[in-house]
Amino acid sequence: MSTYEDWVSVFRTSTDYEGDLVRDRLDDSGIPAVVLTQRDHAFNLNVGDLADVHVMVPPDHAEEAVELLQHRLSDEELEEAALGADPDAPPAHDTDADSMLDSGHESTQLSPPDDDEEDESS
């Protein structure tokens, strides 16, 4: 079951990197957010129904997220943020959490199944 099934889309784009930037901005502001991509990466489409990338937040954070995203940062604010960033800061998420950030699942299993698991499914 997906952890994010009741979340709502507050931003839509056709590029993964823009969705990631918006998610990071929300996350930095304390608003939990994930990127749901419907892009067909096999054909690298970035237009139409096969290219939607949504930034999703919990329903109780939707209004706050929309307000934050409507506020455009000035060049001075962007420069201040860039100059104030710590390049030696630790990662925001541990590697396991980072790899699952947008999956919607509590764990991701990338190893081959055990022989016992294969027998049970047969």
DSSP file (Angstrom, degrees, kcal/mol; ACC not computed):
  #  RESIDUE AA STRUCTURE BP1 BP2  ACC     N-H-->O    O-->H-N    N-H-->O    O-->H-N    TCO  KAPPA ALPHA  PHI   PSI    X-CA   Y-CA   Z-CA
    1    1 A M              0   0    0      0, 0.0     2,-0.3     0, 0.0     3,-0.0   0.000 360.0 360.0 360.0 140.2    0.0    0.0    0.0
    2    2 A S    >   -     0   0    0      1,-0.1     3,-0.9   103,-0.1   103,-0.2  -0.570 360.0-148.1 -78.1 136.1    1.2    3.5   -0.8
    3    3 A T  T 3  S+     0   0    0    101,-3.0     3,-0.3    -2,-0.3    -1,-0.1   0.731  97.6  50.2 -70.2 -22.7    1.9    5.8    2.1
    4    4 A Y  T >   +     0   0    0    100,-0.2     3,-1.5     1,-0.2    -1,-0.2   0.105  68.3 120.6-106.7  21.1    0.9    8.8    0.0
    5    5 A E  T <  S+     0   0    0     -3,-0.9    -1,-0.2     1,-0.3    -2,-0.1   0.744  80.1  42.5 -66.2 -23.5   -2.4    7.7   -1.5
    6    6 A D  T 3  S+     0   0    0     -3,-0.3    -1,-0.3     2,-0.1    -2,-0.1   0.407  88.7 116.4 -99.3   2.8   -4.5   10.6    0.0
    7    7 A W    <   -     0   0    0     -3,-1.5     2,-0.3    51,-0.1    49,-0.0  -0.272  57.5-133.7 -70.9 158.9   -1.9   13.3   -0.8
    8    8 A V  E     -A   57   0A   0     49,-2.9    49,-2.4    46,-0.0     2,-0.4  -0.849  14.6-112.3-118.1 150.9   -2.8   16.1   -3.2
    9    9 A S  E     +A   56   0A   0     -2,-0.3    47,-0.2    47,-0.2     3,-0.1  -0.674  33.8 168.5 -82.0 127.4   -0.9   17.6   -6.1
   10   10 A V  E     +     0   0A   0     45,-2.9     2,-0.3    -2,-0.4    46,-0.1   0.450  68.6  29.7-114.5  -6.4    0.2   21.2   -5.5
   11   11 A F  E     -A   55   0A   0     44,-1.0    44,-2.5     2,-0.0     2,-0.4  -0.975  61.8-167.7-155.0 138.2    2.5   21.6   -8.4
   12   12 A R  E     +A   54   0A   0     -2,-0.3     2,-0.3    42,-0.2    42,-0.2  -0.993  18.4 149.8-132.1 137.3    2.6   20.1  -11.9
   13   13 A T  E     -A   53   0A   0     40,-2.3    40,-2.3    -2,-0.4    -2,-0.0  -0.838  46.2-124.0-147.4-178.4    5.4   20.2  -14.5
   14   14 A S  S    S+     0   0    0     -2,-0.3     2,-0.4    38,-0.2    40,-0.1   0.273  86.2  74.5-118.0   9.4    6.9   18.1  -17.3
   15   15 A T     >  -     0   0    0     38,-0.2     4,-1.7     1,-0.1     5,-0.1  -0.979  66.7-145.6-127.0 136.9   10.4   17.8  -16.0
   16   16 A D  H  > S+     0   0    0     -2,-0.4     4,-2.6     1,-0.2     5,-0.2   0.903  99.7  55.4 -62.3 -42.6   11.7   15.7  -13.1
   17   17 A Y  H  > S+     0   0    0      1,-0.2     4,-2.2     2,-0.2    -1,-0.2   0.867 106.6  50.0 -65.2 -34.6   14.3   18.2  -12.0
   18   18 A E  H  > S+     0   0    0      2,-0.2     4,-2.3     1,-0.2    -1,-0.2   0.908 110.9  50.0 -68.2 -40.0   11.8   21.0  -11.6
   19   19 A G  H  X S+     0   0    0     -4,-1.7     4,-2.6     1,-0.2    -2,-0.2   0.906 110.2  50.8 -60.9 -41.5    9.6   18.7   -9.5
   20   20 A D  H  X S+     0   0    0     -4,-2.6     4,-2.5     2,-0.2    -2,-0.2   0.898 109.2  50.8 -63.5 -40.6   12.7   17.8   -7.4
   21   21 A L  H  X S+     0   0    0     -4,-2.2     4,-2.2     2,-0.2    -2,-0.2   0.919 112.2  46.2 -62.9 -43.6   13.5   21.5   -6.9
   22   22 A V  H  X S+     0   0    0     -4,-2.3     4,-2.4     2,-0.2     5,-0.2   0.922 112.2  50.9 -65.9 -43.9    9.9   22.3   -5.8
   23   23 A R  H  X S+     0   0    0     -4,-2.6     4,-2.9     1,-0.2    -2,-0.2   0.923 110.6  49.4 -58.0 -44.5    9.8   19.2   -3.5
   24   24 A D  H  X S+     0   0    0     -4,-2.5     4,-2.7     2,-0.2    -1,-0.2   0.887 109.0  52.2 -63.5 -39.0   13.1   20.4   -1.9
   25   25 A R  H  X S+     0   0    0     -4,-2.2     4,-1.0     2,-0.2    -1,-0.2   0.923 113.4  44.0 -63.5 -42.9   11.8   23.9   -1.4
   26   26 A L  H ><>S+     0   0    0     -4,-2.4     5,-2.7     2,-0.2     3,-0.6   0.930 113.8  50.4 -65.8 -44.9    8.7   22.5    0.4
   27   27 A D  H ><5S+     0   0    0     -4,-2.9     3,-1.6     1,-0.2    -2,-0.2   0.899 107.6  53.4 -60.4 -42.4   10.8   20.1    2.4
   28   28 A D  H 3<5S+     0   0    0     -4,-2.7    -1,-0.2     1,-0.3    -2,-0.2   0.762 107.3  53.3 -63.8 -24.8   13.2   22.9    3.5
   29   29 A S  T <<5S-     0   0    0     -4,-1.0    -1,-0.3    -3,-0.6    -2,-0.2   0.350 125.5-101.9 -92.0   5.4   10.2   24.8    4.7
   30   30 A G  T < 5S+     0   0    0     -3,-1.6    -3,-0.2     1,-0.3    -2,-0.1   0.608  82.5 128.6  87.3  12.0    9.0   21.9    6.8
   31   31 A I      < -     0   0    0     -5,-2.7    -1,-0.3    -6,-0.2    -2,-0.2  -0.897  59.8-128.4-102.8 116.9    6.2   20.7    4.4
   32   32 A P        +     0   0    0      0, 0.0     2,-0.3     0, 0.0    29,-0.1  -0.425  40.8 167.2 -64.5 134.4    6.5   17.0    3.6
   33   33 A A        -     0   0    0     24,-0.2     2,-0.3    -2,-0.1    24,-0.2  -0.996  20.4-170.4-150.3 149.6    6.4   16.5   -0.1
   34   34 A V  E     -B   56   0A   0     22,-2.0    22,-3.0    -2,-0.3     2,-0.5  -0.940  24.1-121.7-136.0 159.4    7.1   13.8   -2.7
   35   35 A V  E     -B   55   0A   0     -2,-0.3     2,-0.6    20,-0.2    20,-0.2  -0.908  18.7-166.1-104.7 126.6    7.4   13.8   -6.5
   36   36 A L  E     -B   54   0A   0     18,-3.3    18,-3.3    -2,-0.5     2,-0.5  -0.950  12.3-166.1-110.4 112.0    5.0   11.5   -8.4
   37   37 A T  E     +B   53   0A   0     -2,-0.6    16,-0.2    16,-0.2    15,-0.1  -0.846  24.2 176.1-104.8 134.6    6.2   11.2  -12.0
   38   38 A Q        +     0   0    0     14,-3.5    14,-0.3    -2,-0.5    15,-0.2   0.154  39.9 135.6-112.6  13.0    4.1    9.8  -14.8
   39   39 A R        -     0   0    0     13,-0.3     2,-1.2    12,-0.3    12,-0.3  -0.359  58.8-131.2 -65.1 139.4    6.8   10.4  -17.4
   40   40 A D    >>> -     0   0    0     10,-1.8     5,-1.3     5,-0.2     3,-1.0  -0.777  27.2-177.7 -89.3  93.3    7.5    7.7  -19.8
   41   41 A H  T 345S+     0   0    0     -2,-1.2    -1,-0.2     1,-0.2    -2,-0.0   0.696  72.3  71.3 -70.1 -18.9   11.3    7.7  -19.5
   42   42 A A  T 345S+     0   0    0      1,-0.2    -1,-0.2    -3,-0.1    -2,-0.0   0.861 114.0  26.1 -64.7 -33.8   11.7    5.0  -22.2
   43   43 A F  T <45S-     0   0    0     -3,-1.0    -1,-0.2     2,-0.1    -2,-0.2   0.418 102.7-130.3-107.9  -0.9   10.7    7.5  -24.8
   44   44 A N  T  <5 +     0   0    0     -4,-0.7     2,-0.2     1,-0.2    -3,-0.2   0.870  41.5 175.0  53.1  43.4   11.9   10.6  -22.9
   45   45 A L      < +     0   0    0     -5,-1.3    -1,-0.2     5,-0.2    -5,-0.2  -0.560  20.4 176.4 -77.5 141.9    8.6   12.4  -23.5
   46   46 A N        +     0   0    0     -2,-0.2     2,-0.3    -7,-0.1    -1,-0.1   0.115  59.6  62.5-133.4  22.6    8.1   15.8  -21.9
   47   47 A V  S    S+     0   0    0      5,-0.0     3,-0.4     3,-0.0     5,-0.1  -0.974  85.6  18.0-139.4 155.9    4.7   16.9  -23.2
   48   48 A G  S >  S-     0   0    0     -2,-0.3     3,-1.6     1,-0.2     4,-0.1  -0.209 107.3 -39.8  83.4-173.3    1.2   15.4  -23.0
   49   49 A D  G >  S+     0   0    0      1,-0.3     3,-0.6     2,-0.2    -1,-0.2   0.682 131.0  60.8 -66.4 -19.9   -0.3   13.0  -20.6
   50   50 A L  G 3  S+     0   0    0     -3,-0.4   -10,-1.8     1,-0.2    -1,-0.3   0.278 101.7  55.1 -90.4  12.4    2.7   10.7  -20.5
   51   51 A A  G <   +     0   0    0     -3,-1.6   -12,-0.3   -12,-0.3    -1,-0.2   0.310  69.9 134.1-126.4   7.6    4.9   13.5  -19.1
   52   52 A D    <   -     0   0    0     -3,-0.6   -14,-3.5   -14,-0.3     2,-0.5  -0.412  28.2-175.7 -69.3 132.1    3.1   14.7  -15.9
   53   53 A V  E     -AB  13  37A   0    -40,-2.3   -40,-2.3   -16,-0.2     2,-0.4  -0.990  10.1-168.0-125.1 118.6    5.3   15.2  -12.9
   54   54 A H  E     -AB  12  36A   0    -18,-3.3   -18,-3.3    -2,-0.5     2,-0.6  -0.860  18.7-145.5-111.3 141.7    3.3   16.1   -9.7
   55   55 A V  E     -AB  11  35A   0    -44,-2.5   -45,-2.9    -2,-0.4   -44,-1.0  -0.941  28.3-161.7-101.2 121.4    4.6   17.4   -6.4
   56   56 A M  E     +AB   9  34A   0    -22,-3.0   -22,-2.0    -2,-0.6   -47,-0.2  -0.812  14.4 177.2-110.8 143.1    2.3   15.9   -3.7
   57   57 A V  E     -A    8   0A   0    -49,-2.4   -49,-2.9    -2,-0.3   -24,-0.2  -0.926  42.0 -84.7-135.1 161.2    1.7   17.0   -0.1
   58   58 A P    >>  -     0   0    0      0, 0.0     3,-2.2     0, 0.0     4,-0.6  -0.371  44.9-113.8 -62.4 147.9   -0.6   15.8    2.7
   59   59 A P  G >4 S+     0   0    0      0, 0.0     3,-1.0     0, 0.0     4,-0.5   0.833 115.4  58.8 -54.8 -35.2   -4.0   17.4    2.5
   60   60 A D  G 34 S+     0   0    0      1,-0.2     4,-0.2     2,-0.1     0, 0.0   0.573 110.3  43.5 -74.6  -5.9   -3.5   19.4    5.7
   61   61 A H  G <> S+     0   0    0     -3,-2.2     4,-2.4     2,-0.1    -1,-0.2   0.383  86.5  96.7-110.7  -0.6   -0.4   21.1    4.2
   62   62 A A  H <X S+     0   0    0     -3,-1.0     4,-2.5    -4,-0.6     5,-0.2   0.916  84.0  45.9 -60.8 -48.4   -1.9   21.8    0.8
   63   63 A E  H  > S+     0   0    0     -4,-0.5     4,-2.2     1,-0.2    -1,-0.2   0.923 114.3  48.2 -63.0 -44.3   -2.9   25.4    1.4
   64   64 A E  H  > S+     0   0    0      1,-0.2     4,-2.2     2,-0.2    -1,-0.2   0.891 112.2  50.6 -61.7 -40.6    0.4   26.3    3.1
   65   65 A A  H  X S+     0   0    0     -4,-2.4     4,-2.5     2,-0.2    -2,-0.2   0.920 109.7  49.0 -65.3 -44.8    2.3   24.7    0.2
   66   66 A V  H  X S+     0   0    0     -4,-2.5     4,-1.5     1,-0.2    -2,-0.2   0.913 111.5  50.0 -62.2 -42.8    0.4   26.6   -2.5
   67   67 A E  H  X S+     0   0    0     -4,-2.2     4,-0.9    -5,-0.2    -1,-0.2   0.920 111.4  48.8 -61.4 -43.8    1.0   29.9   -0.6
   68   68 A L  H >< S+     0   0    0     -4,-2.2     3,-0.7     1,-0.2    -2,-0.2   0.916 111.5  49.0 -62.6 -43.3    4.7   29.2   -0.4
   69   69 A L  H 3< S+     0   0    0     -4,-2.5    -1,-0.2     1,-0.2    -2,-0.2   0.740 105.0  58.7 -71.6 -22.3    5.0   28.3   -4.1
   70   70 A Q  H 3< S+     0   0    0     -4,-1.5     2,-0.8    -5,-0.2    -1,-0.2   0.727  86.5  89.7 -77.1 -20.7    3.1   31.5   -5.1
   71   71 A H  S << S-     0   0    0     -4,-0.9     2,-0.4    -3,-0.7    -1,-0.0  -0.683  72.0-151.3 -79.3 112.7    5.8   33.6   -3.4
   72   72 A R        -     0   0    0     -2,-0.8     2,-0.3     1,-0.0    -2,-0.1  -0.715  13.4-127.9 -85.8 130.8    8.5   34.3   -5.9
   73   73 A L        -     0   0    0     -2,-0.4     2,-0.1     1,-0.1    -1,-0.0  -0.569  20.6-127.2 -78.9 140.0   11.9   34.8   -4.5
   74   74 A S     >  -     0   0    0     -2,-0.3     4,-2.4     1,-0.1     5,-0.2  -0.340  26.3-106.3 -77.4 165.9   13.8   38.0   -5.5
   75   75 A D  H  > S+     0   0    0      1,-0.2     4,-2.4     2,-0.2     5,-0.2   0.871 123.0  53.5 -59.7 -36.6   17.3   37.8   -6.9
   76   76 A E  H  > S+     0   0    0      2,-0.2     4,-2.5     1,-0.2    -1,-0.2   0.906 108.4  48.5 -66.2 -41.7   18.6   39.2   -3.6
   77   77 A E  H  > S+     0   0    0      2,-0.2     4,-2.3     1,-0.2    -2,-0.2   0.902 112.6  48.8 -64.5 -40.9   16.8   36.4   -1.7
   78   78 A L  H  X S+     0   0    0     -4,-2.4     4,-2.4     2,-0.2    -2,-0.2   0.917 112.3  47.8 -64.7 -43.0   18.2   33.7   -4.0
   79   79 A E  H  X S+     0   0    0     -4,-2.4     4,-2.8     2,-0.2     5,-0.2   0.913 111.3  50.9 -64.6 -42.1   21.7   35.1   -3.7
   80   80 A E  H  X S+     0   0    0     -4,-2.5     4,-1.7     1,-0.2    -2,-0.2   0.909 112.0  47.2 -61.5 -42.3   21.4   35.3    0.1
   81   81 A A  H  X S+     0   0    0     -4,-2.3     4,-0.6     2,-0.2    -1,-0.2   0.908 113.3  48.3 -65.6 -41.8   20.3   31.7    0.2
   82   82 A A  H >< S+     0   0    0     -4,-2.4     3,-0.7     1,-0.2    -2,-0.2   0.919 114.3  44.8 -66.0 -43.7   23.0   30.5   -2.1
   83   83 A L  H 3< S+     0   0    0     -4,-2.8    -1,-0.2     1,-0.2    -2,-0.2   0.780 113.0  52.3 -71.6 -25.8   25.8   32.3   -0.2
   84   84 A G  H 3< S+     0   0    0     -4,-1.7    -1,-0.2    -5,-0.2    -2,-0.2   0.529  84.4 111.1 -87.3  -6.2   24.4   31.1    3.1
   85   85 A A    <<  -     0   0    0     -3,-0.7     3,-0.1    -4,-0.6    -3,-0.0  -0.435  66.6-133.7 -71.2 141.3   24.4   27.5    2.1
   86   86 A D    >   -     0   0    0      1,-0.1     3,-1.8    -2,-0.1    -1,-0.1  -0.851  11.6-164.0 -96.5 108.7   26.9   25.2    3.8
   87   87 A P  T 3  S+     0   0    0      0, 0.0    -1,-0.1     0, 0.0    -2,-0.0   0.702  91.5  53.1 -66.2 -16.6   28.6   23.0    1.2
   88   88 A D  T 3  S+     0   0    0     -3,-0.1    -2,-0.0     2,-0.0    -3,-0.0   0.270  80.0 129.1 -99.7  10.4   29.8   20.7    4.0
   89   89 A A    <   -     0   0    0     -3,-1.8     3,-0.1     1,-0.1    -4,-0.0  -0.349  65.7-108.1 -64.7 144.5   26.3   20.2    5.5
   90   90 A P        -     0   0    0      0, 0.0    -1,-0.1     0, 0.0    -2,-0.0  -0.323  47.7 -81.8 -68.4 158.5   25.3   16.6    6.1
   91   91 A P        -     0   0    0      0, 0.0     4,-0.0     0, 0.0     3,-0.0  -0.248  32.5-128.7 -58.6 148.6   22.7   15.1    3.8
   92   92 A A  S    S+     0   0    0     -3,-0.1     2,-0.3     1,-0.1    -3,-0.0   0.802  92.6  29.5 -69.2 -29.1   19.1   15.9    4.7
   93   93 A H  S    S-     0   0    0      2,-0.0    -1,-0.1     3,-0.0     2,-0.0  -0.954  87.8-110.1-131.2 148.1   18.2   12.2    4.5
   94   94 A D     >  -     0   0    0     -2,-0.3     4,-2.9     1,-0.1     5,-0.2  -0.316  44.8 -99.4 -69.6 166.6   20.1    9.0    5.2
   95   95 A T  H  > S+     0   0    0      1,-0.2     4,-2.0     2,-0.2     5,-0.1   0.847 122.3  50.1 -61.8 -36.5   20.8    6.9    2.0
   96   96 A D  H  > S+     0   0    0      2,-0.2     4,-1.0     1,-0.2    -1,-0.2   0.938 114.4  43.9 -66.2 -45.7   17.9    4.5    2.7
   97   97 A A  H  4 S+     0   0    0      1,-0.2     4,-0.4     2,-0.2     3,-0.4   0.892 113.0  52.8 -65.9 -38.7   15.4    7.2    3.2
   98   98 A D  H >< S+     0   0    0     -4,-2.9     3,-0.9     1,-0.2     4,-0.3   0.888 106.6  51.9 -64.6 -39.1   16.8    9.2    0.2
   99   99 A S  H 3< S+     0   0    0     -4,-2.0    -1,-0.2     1,-0.2    -2,-0.2   0.743 117.7  38.8 -70.3 -21.2   16.4    6.2   -2.1
  100  100 A M  T >X S+     0   0    0     -4,-1.0     3,-1.2    -3,-0.4     4,-0.8   0.324  81.4 113.3-106.2   6.2   12.8    5.7   -1.0
  101  101 A L  T <4 S+     0   0    0     -3,-0.9    -1,-0.1    -4,-0.4    -2,-0.1   0.831  91.6  22.6 -52.3 -40.9   11.9    9.4   -0.8
  102  102 A D  T 34 S+     0   0    0     -4,-0.3    -1,-0.3    -3,-0.2    -2,-0.1   0.370 101.7  87.1-108.4   4.5    9.4    9.3   -3.8
  103  103 A S  T <4 S-     0   0    0     -3,-1.2    -2,-0.2     2,-0.2    -1,-0.1   0.816  80.1-140.1 -77.6 -27.9    8.5    5.6   -3.8
  104  104 A G     <  +     0   0    0     -4,-0.8  -101,-3.0     1,-0.3     2,-0.3   0.555  65.0 112.3  80.5   6.9    5.7    5.8   -1.3
  105  105 A H  S    S-     0   0    0     -5,-0.3    -1,-0.3  -103,-0.2    -2,-0.2  -0.867  71.8-132.2-116.0 149.7    6.7    2.5    0.3
  106  106 A E  S    S+     0   0    0     -2,-0.3     2,-0.3     1,-0.2    -1,-0.1   0.793  92.1  12.2 -69.1 -28.3    8.2    2.0    3.7
  107  107 A S        -     0   0    0     -4,-0.0     2,-0.5     2,-0.0    -1,-0.2  -0.992  63.9-145.7-148.1 154.1   10.9   -0.2    2.3
  108  108 A T        -     0   0    0     -2,-0.3     2,-0.7    -3,-0.1    -9,-0.0  -0.987  10.9-157.2-122.7 125.6   12.4   -1.0   -1.1
  109  109 A Q        +     0   0    0     -2,-0.5    -2,-0.0     1,-0.1     0, 0.0  -0.900  22.2 162.9-106.7 111.8   13.8   -4.5   -1.7
  110  110 A L        +     0   0    0     -2,-0.7    -1,-0.1     2,-0.1     0, 0.0   0.433  47.6  94.3-106.8  -1.9   16.3   -4.6   -4.5
  111  111 A S  S    S-     0   0    0      1,-0.1     3,-0.1     3,-0.0    -2,-0.0  -0.534  87.8 -91.8 -88.3 158.6   17.9   -8.0   -3.8
  112  112 A P        -     0   0    0      0, 0.0    -1,-0.1     0, 0.0    -2,-0.1  -0.340  52.3 -96.7 -65.1 151.1   16.7  -11.2   -5.5
  113  113 A P        -     0   0    0      0, 0.0     2,-0.1     0, 0.0    -3,-0.0  -0.300  40.5-104.1 -67.0 152.4   14.0  -13.1   -3.6
  114  114 A D     >  -     0   0    0      1,-0.1     4,-1.6    -3,-0.1     3,-0.4  -0.376  29.4-113.0 -68.9 155.8   15.0  -16.0   -1.3
  115  115 A D  H  > S+     0   0    0      1,-0.2     4,-1.9     2,-0.2     5,-0.1   0.870 118.2  58.0 -57.9 -36.9   14.4  -19.5   -2.6
  116  116 A D  H  > S+     0   0    0      1,-0.2     4,-1.9     2,-0.2    -1,-0.2   0.885 103.3  52.2 -61.5 -39.3   11.7  -19.9    0.2
  117  117 A E  H  > S+     0   0    0     -3,-0.4     4,-1.4     1,-0.2    -1,-0.2   0.874 107.8  51.4 -65.8 -37.4    9.8  -16.9   -1.1
  118  118 A E  H  X S+     0   0    0     -4,-1.6     4,-0.8     1,-0.2    -1,-0.2   0.889 108.5  51.7 -65.6 -38.9    9.7  -18.3   -4.7
  119  119 A D  H >< S+     0   0    0     -4,-1.9     3,-0.6     1,-0.2    -2,-0.2   0.888 107.6  52.6 -64.9 -39.2    8.4  -21.6   -3.3
  120  120 A E  H 3< S+     0   0    0     -4,-1.9    -1,-0.2     1,-0.2    -2,-0.2   0.838 108.4  49.8 -65.7 -33.7    5.6  -19.9   -1.5
  121  121 A S  H 3<        0   0    0     -4,-1.4    -1,-0.2     1,-0.2    -2,-0.2   0.618 360.0 360.0 -82.6 -11.8    4.4  -18.0   -4.5
  122  122 A S    <<        0   0    0     -4,-0.8    -1,-0.2    -3,-0.6    -2,-0.2   0.457 360.0 360.0 -79.5 360.0    4.3  -21.1   -6.7
